[in-house]
Amino acid sequence: MKQVFATREGCLGQKTASGYIIEENMPFVALPARRALHKWVLLHNPQNEKWCCAQCLDVGPWNEHDDEYVFGNTRPLAEQGISISQKGTNSAGIDLSEKVWKLLGMKDNGLINWRFLEASDLWTGDTVEHKT
């Protein structure tokens, strides 16, 4: 899993990059790569051991073309203060929707772990296991 600084998306009622109008109860995230749109991620808050799943329905925070971080093994450009869009950065590698924020028991912006869900993560029997 990747551990990155997470921020709260907010923006209720606004439209995301996928065309979704932000509601309070939809678990979604924003990652800085358009190819991540509509993919599902597994999230973990190491502060309290809470987990949840969410769909990527927005691009950001701030950066929109950081595929090397999202799909590779590099750190987010935002951590280095690099803004590809020249719109600024908040040092975050992921934005969390209100629902994800609550499910993870977030109290403030902070570190979370995330990775894309894989077919092998699907429940196929009496027990559920997850890879970390």
Phi and psi in radians as a Rosetta constraint file:
Dihedral C 1 N 2 CA 2 C 2 CIRCULARHARMONIC -1.674 0.35
Dihedral N 2 CA 2 C 2 N 3 CIRCULARHARMONIC 2.334 0.35
Dihedral C 2 N 3 CA 3 C 3 CIRCULARHARMONIC -1.839 0.35
Dihedral N 3 CA 3 C 3 N 4 CIRCULARHARMONIC 2.118 0.35
Dihedral C 3 N 4 CA 4 C 4 CIRCULARHARMONIC -2.460 0.35
Dihedral N 4 CA 4 C 4 N 5 CIRCULARHARMONIC 2.866 0.35
Dihedral C 4 N 5 CA 5 C 5 CIRCULARHARMONIC -1.304 0.35
Dihedral N 5 CA 5 C 5 N 6 CIRCULARHARMONIC 2.266 0.35
Dihedral C 5 N 6 CA 6 C 6 CIRCULARHARMONIC -2.003 0.35
Dihedral N 6 CA 6 C 6 N 7 CIRCULARHARMONIC 2.539 0.35
Dihedral C 6 N 7 CA 7 C 7 CIRCULARHARMONIC -2.183 0.35
Dihedral N 7 CA 7 C 7 N 8 CIRCULARHARMONIC 2.882 0.35
Dihedral C 7 N 8 CA 8 C 8 CIRCULARHARMONIC -1.509 0.35
Dihedral N 8 CA 8 C 8 N 9 CIRCULARHARMONIC 2.279 0.35
Dihedral C 8 N 9 CA 9 C 9 CIRCULARHARMONIC -1.171 0.35
Dihedral N 9 CA 9 C 9 N 10 CIRCULARHARMONIC -0.898 0.35
Dihedral C 9 N 10 CA 10 C 10 CIRCULARHARMONIC 1.158 0.35
Dihedral N 10 CA 10 C 10 N 11 CIRCULARHARMONIC -2.432 0.35
Dihedral C 10 N 11 CA 11 C 11 CIRCULARHARMONIC 1.049 0.35
Dihedral N 11 CA 11 C 11 N 12 CIRCULARHARMONIC 0.575 0.35
Dihedral C 11 N 12 CA 12 C 12 CIRCULARHARMONIC -0.924 0.35
Dihedral N 12 CA 12 C 12 N 13 CIRCULARHARMONIC 2.369 0.35
Dihedral C 12 N 13 CA 13 C 13 CIRCULARHARMONIC 1.510 0.35
Dihedral N 13 CA 13 C 13 N 14 CIRCULARHARMONIC -0.166 0.35
Dihedral C 13 N 14 CA 14 C 14 CIRCULARHARMONIC -1.592 0.35
Dihedral N 14 CA 14 C 14 N 15 CIRCULARHARMONIC 2.844 0.35
Dihedral C 14 N 15 CA 15 C 15 CIRCULARHARMONIC -1.631 0.35
Dihedral N 15 CA 15 C 15 N 16 CIRCULARHARMONIC 2.350 0.35
Dihedral C 15 N 16 CA 16 C 16 CIRCULARHARMONIC -1.509 0.35
Dihedral N 16 CA 16 C 16 N 17 CIRCULARHARMONIC 3.088 0.35
Dihedral C 16 N 17 CA 17 C 17 CIRCULARHARMONIC -1.105 0.35
Dihedral N 17 CA 17 C 17 N 18 CIRCULARHARMONIC -0.406 0.35
Dihedral C 17 N 18 CA 18 C 18 CIRCULARHARMONIC -1.543 0.35
Dihedral N 18 CA 18 C 18 N 19 CIRCULARHARMONIC -0.065 0.35
Dihedral C 18 N 19 CA 19 C 19 CIRCULARHARMONIC 1.637 0.35
Dihedral N 19 CA 19 C 19 N 20 CIRCULARHARMONIC -0.011 0.35
Dihedral C 19 N 20 CA 20 C 20 CIRCULARHARMONIC -1.291 0.35
Dihedral N 20 CA 20 C 20 N 21 CIRCULARHARMONIC 2.329 0.35
Dihedral C 20 N 21 CA 21 C 21 CIRCULARHARMONIC -1.545 0.35
Dihedral N 21 CA 21 C 21 N 22 CIRCULARHARMONIC 2.093 0.35
Dihedral C 21 N 22 CA 22 C 22 CIRCULARHARMONIC -1.139 0.35
Dihedral N 22 CA 22 C 22 N 23 CIRCULARHARMONIC 2.151 0.35
Dihedral C 22 N 23 CA 23 C 23 CIRCULARHARMONIC -1.996 0.35
Dihedral N 23 CA 23 C 23 N 24 CIRCULARHARMONIC 2.808 0.35
Dihedral C 23 N 24 CA 24 C 24 CIRCULARHARMONIC -1.241 0.35
Dihedral N 24 CA 24 C 24 N 25 CIRCULARHARMONIC -0.463 0.35
Dihedral C 24 N 25 CA 25 C 25 CIRCULARHARMONIC -1.811 0.35
Dihedral N 25 CA 25 C 25 N 26 CIRCULARHARMONIC 0.130 0.35
Dihedral C 25 N 26 CA 26 C 26 CIRCULARHARMONIC -1.644 0.35
Dihedral N 26 CA 26 C 26 N 27 CIRCULARHARMONIC 2.142 0.35
Dihedral C 26 N 27 CA 27 C 27 CIRCULARHARMONIC -1.385 0.35
Dihedral N 27 CA 27 C 27 N 28 CIRCULARHARMONIC 1.834 0.35
Dihedral C 27 N 28 CA 28 C 28 CIRCULARHARMONIC -2.482 0.35
Dihedral N 28 CA 28 C 28 N 29 CIRCULARHARMONIC 2.888 0.35
Dihedral C 28 N 29 CA 29 C 29 CIRCULARHARMONIC -2.320 0.35
Dihedral N 29 CA 29 C 29 N 30 CIRCULARHARMONIC 2.939 0.35
Dihedral C 29 N 30 CA 30 C 30 CIRCULARHARMONIC -2.091 0.35
Dihedral N 30 CA 30 C 30 N 31 CIRCULARHARMONIC 2.272 0.35
Dihedral C 30 N 31 CA 31 C 31 CIRCULARHARMONIC -2.149 0.35
Dihedral N 31 CA 31 C 31 N 32 CIRCULARHARMONIC 2.593 0.35
Dihedral C 31 N 32 CA 32 C 32 CIRCULARHARMONIC -1.440 0.35
Dihedral N 32 CA 32 C 32 N 33 CIRCULARHARMONIC 0.965 0.35
Dihedral C 32 N 33 CA 33 C 33 CIRCULARHARMONIC -2.774 0.35
Dihedral N 33 CA 33 C 33 N 34 CIRCULARHARMONIC 2.166 0.35
Dihedral C 33 N 34 CA 34 C 34 CIRCULARHARMONIC -1.073 0.35
Dihedral N 34 CA 34 C 34 N 35 CIRCULARHARMONIC -0.534 0.35
Dihedral C 34 N 35 CA 35 C 35 CIRCULARHARMONIC -1.162 0.35
Dihedral N 35 CA 35 C 35 N 36 CIRCULARHARMONIC -0.257 0.35
Dihedral C 35 N 36 CA 36 C 36 CIRCULARHARMONIC -1.443 0.35
Dihedral N 36 CA 36 C 36 N 37 CIRCULARHARMONIC -0.264 0.35
Dihedral C 36 N 37 CA 37 C 37 CIRCULARHARMONIC -0.940 0.35
Dihedral N 37 CA 37 C 37 N 38 CIRCULARHARMONIC 2.358 0.35
Dihedral C 37 N 38 CA 38 C 38 CIRCULARHARMONIC 1.313 0.35
Dihedral N 38 CA 38 C 38 N 39 CIRCULARHARMONIC -0.034 0.35
Dihedral C 38 N 39 CA 39 C 39 CIRCULARHARMONIC -1.403 0.35
Dihedral N 39 CA 39 C 39 N 40 CIRCULARHARMONIC 2.729 0.35
Dihedral C 39 N 40 CA 40 C 40 CIRCULARHARMONIC -1.788 0.35
Dihedral N 40 CA 40 C 40 N 41 CIRCULARHARMONIC 2.514 0.35
Dihedral C 40 N 41 CA 41 C 41 CIRCULARHARMONIC -2.215 0.35
Dihedral N 41 CA 41 C 41 N 42 CIRCULARHARMONIC 2.675 0.35
Dihedral C 41 N 42 CA 42 C 42 CIRCULARHARMONIC -1.808 0.35
Dihedral N 42 CA 42 C 42 N 43 CIRCULARHARMONIC 2.286 0.35
Dihedral C 42 N 43 CA 43 C 43 CIRCULARHARMONIC -2.142 0.35
Dihedral N 43 CA 43 C 43 N 44 CIRCULARHARMONIC 2.590 0.35
Dihedral C 43 N 44 CA 44 C 44 CIRCULARHARMONIC -2.464 0.35
Dihedral N 44 CA 44 C 44 N 45 CIRCULARHARMONIC 2.307 0.35
Dihedral C 44 N 45 CA 45 C 45 CIRCULARHARMONIC -1.748 0.35
Dihedral N 45 CA 45 C 45 N 46 CIRCULARHARMONIC 1.881 0.35
Dihedral C 45 N 46 CA 46 C 46 CIRCULARHARMONIC -1.206 0.35
Dihedral N 46 CA 46 C 46 N 47 CIRCULARHARMONIC -0.252 0.35
Dihedral C 46 N 47 CA 47 C 47 CIRCULARHARMONIC -1.243 0.35
Dihedral N 47 CA 47 C 47 N 48 CIRCULARHARMONIC -0.586 0.35
Dihedral C 47 N 48 CA 48 C 48 CIRCULARHARMONIC -2.312 0.35
Dihedral N 48 CA 48 C 48 N 49 CIRCULARHARMONIC 0.053 0.35
Dihedral C 48 N 49 CA 49 C 49 CIRCULARHARMONIC 1.152 0.35
Dihedral N 49 CA 49 C 49 N 50 CIRCULARHARMONIC 0.424 0.35
Dihedral C 49 N 50 CA 50 C 50 CIRCULARHARMONIC -1.514 0.35
Dihedral N 50 CA 50 C 50 N 51 CIRCULARHARMONIC 2.551 0.35
Dihedral C 50 N 51 CA 51 C 51 CIRCULARHARMONIC -2.225 0.35
Dihedral N 51 CA 51 C 51 N 52 CIRCULARHARMONIC 2.696 0.35
Dihedral C 51 N 52 CA 52 C 52 CIRCULARHARMONIC -2.825 0.35
Dihedral N 52 CA 52 C 52 N 53 CIRCULARHARMONIC 2.969 0.35
Dihedral C 52 N 53 CA 53 C 53 CIRCULARHARMONIC -2.044 0.35
Dihedral N 53 CA 53 C 53 N 54 CIRCULARHARMONIC 2.638 0.35
Dihedral C 53 N 54 CA 54 C 54 CIRCULARHARMONIC -2.684 0.35
Dihedral N 54 CA 54 C 54 N 55 CIRCULARHARMONIC 2.768 0.35
Dihedral C 54 N 55 CA 55 C 55 CIRCULARHARMONIC -1.733 0.35
Dihedral N 55 CA 55 C 55 N 56 CIRCULARHARMONIC 2.492 0.35
Dihedral C 55 N 56 CA 56 C 56 CIRCULARHARMONIC -1.421 0.35
Dihedral N 56 CA 56 C 56 N 57 CIRCULARHARMONIC 1.929 0.35
Dihedral C 56 N 57 CA 57 C 57 CIRCULARHARMONIC -2.094 0.35
Dihedral N 57 CA 57 C 57 N 58 CIRCULARHARMONIC 0.097 0.35
Dihedral C 57 N 58 CA 58 C 58 CIRCULARHARMONIC -2.540 0.35
Dihedral N 58 CA 58 C 58 N 59 CIRCULARHARMONIC 2.813 0.35
Dihedral C 58 N 59 CA 59 C 59 CIRCULARHARMONIC -1.948 0.35
Dihedral N 59 CA 59 C 59 N 60 CIRCULARHARMONIC 2.232 0.35
Dihedral C 59 N 60 CA 60 C 60 CIRCULARHARMONIC 2.586 0.35
Dihedral N 60 CA 60 C 60 N 61 CIRCULARHARMONIC -2.856 0.35
Dihedral C 60 N 61 CA 61 C 61 CIRCULARHARMONIC -1.258 0.35
Dihedral N 61 CA 61 C 61 N 62 CIRCULARHARMONIC 2.354 0.35
Dihedral C 61 N 62 CA 62 C 62 CIRCULARHARMONIC 1.128 0.35
Dihedral N 62 CA 62 C 62 N 63 CIRCULARHARMONIC -1.130 0.35
Dihedral C 62 N 63 CA 63 C 63 CIRCULARHARMONIC -1.291 0.35
Dihedral N 63 CA 63 C 63 N 64 CIRCULARHARMONIC 2.617 0.35
Dihedral C 63 N 64 CA 64 C 64 CIRCULARHARMONIC -2.181 0.35
Dihedral N 64 CA 64 C 64 N 65 CIRCULARHARMONIC -0.121 0.35
Dihedral C 64 N 65 CA 65 C 65 CIRCULARHARMONIC -2.321 0.35
Dihedral N 65 CA 65 C 65 N 66 CIRCULARHARMONIC 0.820 0.35
Dihedral C 65 N 66 CA 66 C 66 CIRCULARHARMONIC -1.822 0.35
Dihedral N 66 CA 66 C 66 N 67 CIRCULARHARMONIC 0.949 0.35
Dihedral C 66 N 67 CA 67 C 67 CIRCULARHARMONIC -1.069 0.35
Dihedral N 67 CA 67 C 67 N 68 CIRCULARHARMONIC -0.545 0.35
Dihedral C 67 N 68 CA 68 C 68 CIRCULARHARMONIC -1.133 0.35
Dihedral N 68 CA 68 C 68 N 69 CIRCULARHARMONIC -0.596 0.35
Dihedral C 68 N 69 CA 69 C 69 CIRCULARHARMONIC -1.308 0.35
Dihedral N 69 CA 69 C 69 N 70 CIRCULARHARMONIC -0.906 0.35
Dihedral C 69 N 70 CA 70 C 70 CIRCULARHARMONIC -1.105 0.35
Dihedral N 70 CA 70 C 70 N 71 CIRCULARHARMONIC -0.745 0.35
Dihedral C 70 N 71 CA 71 C 71 CIRCULARHARMONIC -1.893 0.35
Dihedral N 71 CA 71 C 71 N 72 CIRCULARHARMONIC -0.093 0.35
Dihedral C 71 N 72 CA 72 C 72 CIRCULARHARMONIC -2.084 0.35
Dihedral N 72 CA 72 C 72 N 73 CIRCULARHARMONIC -2.632 0.35
Dihedral C 72 N 73 CA 73 C 73 CIRCULARHARMONIC -2.067 0.35
Dihedral N 73 CA 73 C 73 N 74 CIRCULARHARMONIC 0.368 0.35
Dihedral C 73 N 74 CA 74 C 74 CIRCULARHARMONIC -1.661 0.35
Dihedral N 74 CA 74 C 74 N 75 CIRCULARHARMONIC 2.854 0.35
Dihedral C 74 N 75 CA 75 C 75 CIRCULARHARMONIC -1.402 0.35
Dihedral N 75 CA 75 C 75 N 76 CIRCULARHARMONIC 2.725 0.35
Dihedral C 75 N 76 CA 76 C 76 CIRCULARHARMONIC -1.052 0.35
Dihedral N 76 CA 76 C 76 N 77 CIRCULARHARMONIC 2.400 0.35
Dihedral C 76 N 77 CA 77 C 77 CIRCULARHARMONIC -1.030 0.35
Dihedral N 77 CA 77 C 77 N 78 CIRCULARHARMONIC -0.567 0.35
Dihedral C 77 N 78 CA 78 C 78 CIRCULARHARMONIC -1.039 0.35
Dihedral N 78 CA 78 C 78 N 79 CIRCULARHARMONIC -0.558 0.35
Dihedral C 78 N 79 CA 79 C 79 CIRCULARHARMONIC -1.074 0.35
Dihedral N 79 CA 79 C 79 N 80 CIRCULARHARMONIC -0.524 0.35
Dihedral C 79 N 80 CA 80 C 80 CIRCULARHARMONIC -1.594 0.35
Dihedral N 80 CA 80 C 80 N 81 CIRCULARHARMONIC 0.066 0.35
Dihedral C 80 N 81 CA 81 C 81 CIRCULARHARMONIC 1.360 0.35
Dihedral N 81 CA 81 C 81 N 82 CIRCULARHARMONIC 0.281 0.35
Dihedral C 81 N 82 CA 82 C 82 CIRCULARHARMONIC -1.583 0.35
Dihedral N 82 CA 82 C 82 N 83 CIRCULARHARMONIC 2.151 0.35
Dihedral C 82 N 83 CA 83 C 83 CIRCULARHARMONIC -2.023 0.35
Dihedral N 83 CA 83 C 83 N 84 CIRCULARHARMONIC 1.771 0.35
Dihedral C 83 N 84 CA 84 C 84 CIRCULARHARMONIC -1.054 0.35
Dihedral N 84 CA 84 C 84 N 85 CIRCULARHARMONIC -0.662 0.35
Dihedral C 84 N 85 CA 85 C 85 CIRCULARHARMONIC -1.380 0.35
Dihedral N 85 CA 85 C 85 N 86 CIRCULARHARMONIC -0.140 0.35
Dihedral C 85 N 86 CA 86 C 86 CIRCULARHARMONIC 1.115 0.35
Dihedral N 86 CA 86 C 86 N 87 CIRCULARHARMONIC 0.383 0.35
Dihedral C 86 N 87 CA 87 C 87 CIRCULARHARMONIC -1.730 0.35
Dihedral N 87 CA 87 C 87 N 88 CIRCULARHARMONIC -0.045 0.35
Dihedral C 87 N 88 CA 88 C 88 CIRCULARHARMONIC 1.844 0.35
Dihedral N 88 CA 88 C 88 N 89 CIRCULARHARMONIC 3.140 0.35
Dihedral C 88 N 89 CA 89 C 89 CIRCULARHARMONIC -2.670 0.35
Dihedral N 89 CA 89 C 89 N 90 CIRCULARHARMONIC 2.692 0.35
Dihedral C 89 N 90 CA 90 C 90 CIRCULARHARMONIC -2.037 0.35
Dihedral N 90 CA 90 C 90 N 91 CIRCULARHARMONIC 0.284 0.35
Dihedral C 90 N 91 CA 91 C 91 CIRCULARHARMONIC 1.235 0.35
Dihedral N 91 CA 91 C 91 N 92 CIRCULARHARMONIC 0.092 0.35
Dihedral C 91 N 92 CA 92 C 92 CIRCULARHARMONIC -1.580 0.35
Dihedral N 92 CA 92 C 92 N 93 CIRCULARHARMONIC 2.577 0.35
Dihedral C 92 N 93 CA 93 C 93 CIRCULARHARMONIC -1.755 0.35
Dihedral N 93 CA 93 C 93 N 94 CIRCULARHARMONIC -0.127 0.35
Dihedral C 93 N 94 CA 94 C 94 CIRCULARHARMONIC -2.773 0.35
Dihedral N 94 CA 94 C 94 N 95 CIRCULARHARMONIC 2.529 0.35
Dihedral C 94 N 95 CA 95 C 95 CIRCULARHARMONIC -1.892 0.35
Dihedral N 95 CA 95 C 95 N 96 CIRCULARHARMONIC 2.466 0.35
Dihedral C 95 N 96 CA 96 C 96 CIRCULARHARMONIC -1.974 0.35
Dihedral N 96 CA 96 C 96 N 97 CIRCULARHARMONIC 2.355 0.35
Dihedral C 96 N 97 CA 97 C 97 CIRCULARHARMONIC -1.205 0.35
Dihedral N 97 CA 97 C 97 N 98 CIRCULARHARMONIC 2.932 0.35
Dihedral C 97 N 98 CA 98 C 98 CIRCULARHARMONIC -0.977 0.35
Dihedral N 98 CA 98 C 98 N 99 CIRCULARHARMONIC -0.748 0.35
Dihedral C 98 N 99 CA 99 C 99 CIRCULARHARMONIC -1.129 0.35
Dihedral N 99 CA 99 C 99 N 100 CIRCULARHARMONIC -0.790 0.35
Dihedral C 99 N 100 CA 100 C 100 CIRCULARHARMONIC -1.126 0.35
Dihedral N 100 CA 100 C 100 N 101 CIRCULARHARMONIC -0.739 0.35
Dihedral C 100 N 101 CA 101 C 101 CIRCULARHARMONIC -0.917 0.35
Dihedral N 101 CA 101 C 101 N 102 CIRCULARHARMONIC -0.820 0.35
Dihedral C 101 N 102 CA 102 C 102 CIRCULARHARMONIC -1.235 0.35
Dihedral N 102 CA 102 C 102 N 103 CIRCULARHARMONIC -0.771 0.35
Dihedral C 102 N 103 CA 103 C 103 CIRCULARHARMONIC -1.054 0.35
Dihedral N 103 CA 103 C 103 N 104 CIRCULARHARMONIC -0.609 0.35
Dihedral C 103 N 104 CA 104 C 104 CIRCULARHARMONIC -1.500 0.35
Dihedral N 104 CA 104 C 104 N 105 CIRCULARHARMONIC -0.054 0.35
Dihedral C 104 N 105 CA 105 C 105 CIRCULARHARMONIC 1.129 0.35
Dihedral N 105 CA 105 C 105 N 106 CIRCULARHARMONIC 0.620 0.35
Dihedral C 105 N 106 CA 106 C 106 CIRCULARHARMONIC -1.246 0.35
Dihedral N 106 CA 106 C 106 N 107 CIRCULARHARMONIC 2.430 0.35
Dihedral C 106 N 107 CA 107 C 107 CIRCULARHARMONIC -1.905 0.35
Dihedral N 107 CA 107 C 107 N 108 CIRCULARHARMONIC -0.426 0.35
Dihedral C 107 N 108 CA 108 C 108 CIRCULARHARMONIC -2.771 0.35
Dihedral N 108 CA 108 C 108 N 109 CIRCULARHARMONIC 2.937 0.35
Dihedral C 108 N 109 CA 109 C 109 CIRCULARHARMONIC -0.990 0.35
Dihedral N 109 CA 109 C 109 N 110 CIRCULARHARMONIC 2.490 0.35
Dihedral C 109 N 110 CA 110 C 110 CIRCULARHARMONIC -3.092 0.35
Dihedral N 110 CA 110 C 110 N 111 CIRCULARHARMONIC -3.014 0.35
Dihedral C 110 N 111 CA 111 C 111 CIRCULARHARMONIC -1.337 0.35
Dihedral N 111 CA 111 C 111 N 112 CIRCULARHARMONIC 2.376 0.35
Dihedral C 111 N 112 CA 112 C 112 CIRCULARHARMONIC -2.380 0.35
Dihedral N 112 CA 112 C 112 N 113 CIRCULARHARMONIC 2.849 0.35
Dihedral C 112 N 113 CA 113 C 113 CIRCULARHARMONIC -1.902 0.35
Dihedral N 113 CA 113 C 113 N 114 CIRCULARHARMONIC 2.516 0.35
Dihedral C 113 N 114 CA 114 C 114 CIRCULARHARMONIC -2.628 0.35
Dihedral N 114 CA 114 C 114 N 115 CIRCULARHARMONIC 2.749 0.35
Dihedral C 114 N 115 CA 115 C 115 CIRCULARHARMONIC -2.792 0.35
Dihedral N 115 CA 115 C 115 N 116 CIRCULARHARMONIC 2.800 0.35
Dihedral C 115 N 116 CA 116 C 116 CIRCULARHARMONIC -1.226 0.35
Dihedral N 116 CA 116 C 116 N 117 CIRCULARHARMONIC 2.512 0.35
Dihedral C 116 N 117 CA 117 C 117 CIRCULARHARMONIC -1.296 0.35
Dihedral N 117 CA 117 C 117 N 118 CIRCULARHARMONIC 2.556 0.35
Dihedral C 117 N 118 CA 118 C 118 CIRCULARHARMONIC -2.117 0.35
Dihedral N 118 CA 118 C 118 N 119 CIRCULARHARMONIC 2.831 0.35
Dihedral C 118 N 119 CA 119 C 119 CIRCULARHARMONIC -0.978 0.35
Dihedral N 119 CA 119 C 119 N 120 CIRCULARHARMONIC -0.590 0.35
Dihedral C 119 N 120 CA 120 C 120 CIRCULARHARMONIC -1.212 0.35
Dihedral N 120 CA 120 C 120 N 121 CIRCULARHARMONIC -0.190 0.35
Dihedral C 120 N 121 CA 121 C 121 CIRCULARHARMONIC -1.430 0.35
Dihedral N 121 CA 121 C 121 N 122 CIRCULARHARMONIC -0.242 0.35
Dihedral C 121 N 122 CA 122 C 122 CIRCULARHARMONIC -1.193 0.35
Dihedral N 122 CA 122 C 122 N 123 CIRCULARHARMONIC 2.530 0.35
Dihedral C 122 N 123 CA 123 C 123 CIRCULARHARMONIC -1.221 0.35
Dihedral N 123 CA 123 C 123 N 124 CIRCULARHARMONIC 2.212 0.35
Dihedral C 123 N 124 CA 124 C 124 CIRCULARHARMONIC -2.269 0.35
Dihedral N 124 CA 124 C 124 N 125 CIRCULARHARMONIC 0.143 0.35
Dihedral C 124 N 125 CA 125 C 125 CIRCULARHARMONIC -2.929 0.35
Dihedral N 125 CA 125 C 125 N 126 CIRCULARHARMONIC -2.629 0.35
Dihedral C 125 N 126 CA 126 C 126 CIRCULARHARMONIC -1.401 0.35
Dihedral N 126 CA 126 C 126 N 127 CIRCULARHARMONIC -0.308 0.35
Dihedral C 126 N 127 CA 127 C 127 CIRCULARHARMONIC -2.123 0.35
Dihedral N 127 CA 127 C 127 N 128 CIRCULARHARMONIC 2.681 0.35
Dihedral C 127 N 128 CA 128 C 128 CIRCULARHARMONIC -2.048 0.35
Dihedral N 128 CA 128 C 128 N 129 CIRCULARHARMONIC 2.257 0.35
Dihedral C 128 N 129 CA 129 C 129 CIRCULARHARMONIC -2.192 0.35
Dihedral N 129 CA 129 C 129 N 130 CIRCULARHARMONIC 2.655 0.35
Dihedral C 129 N 130 CA 130 C 130 CIRCULARHARMONIC -2.337 0.35
Dihedral N 130 CA 130 C 130 N 131 CIRCULARHARMONIC 2.587 0.35
Dihedral C 130 N 131 CA 131 C 131 CIRCULARHARMONIC -1.613 0.35
Dihedral N 131 CA 131 C 131 N 132 CIRCULARHARMONIC 2.506 0.35
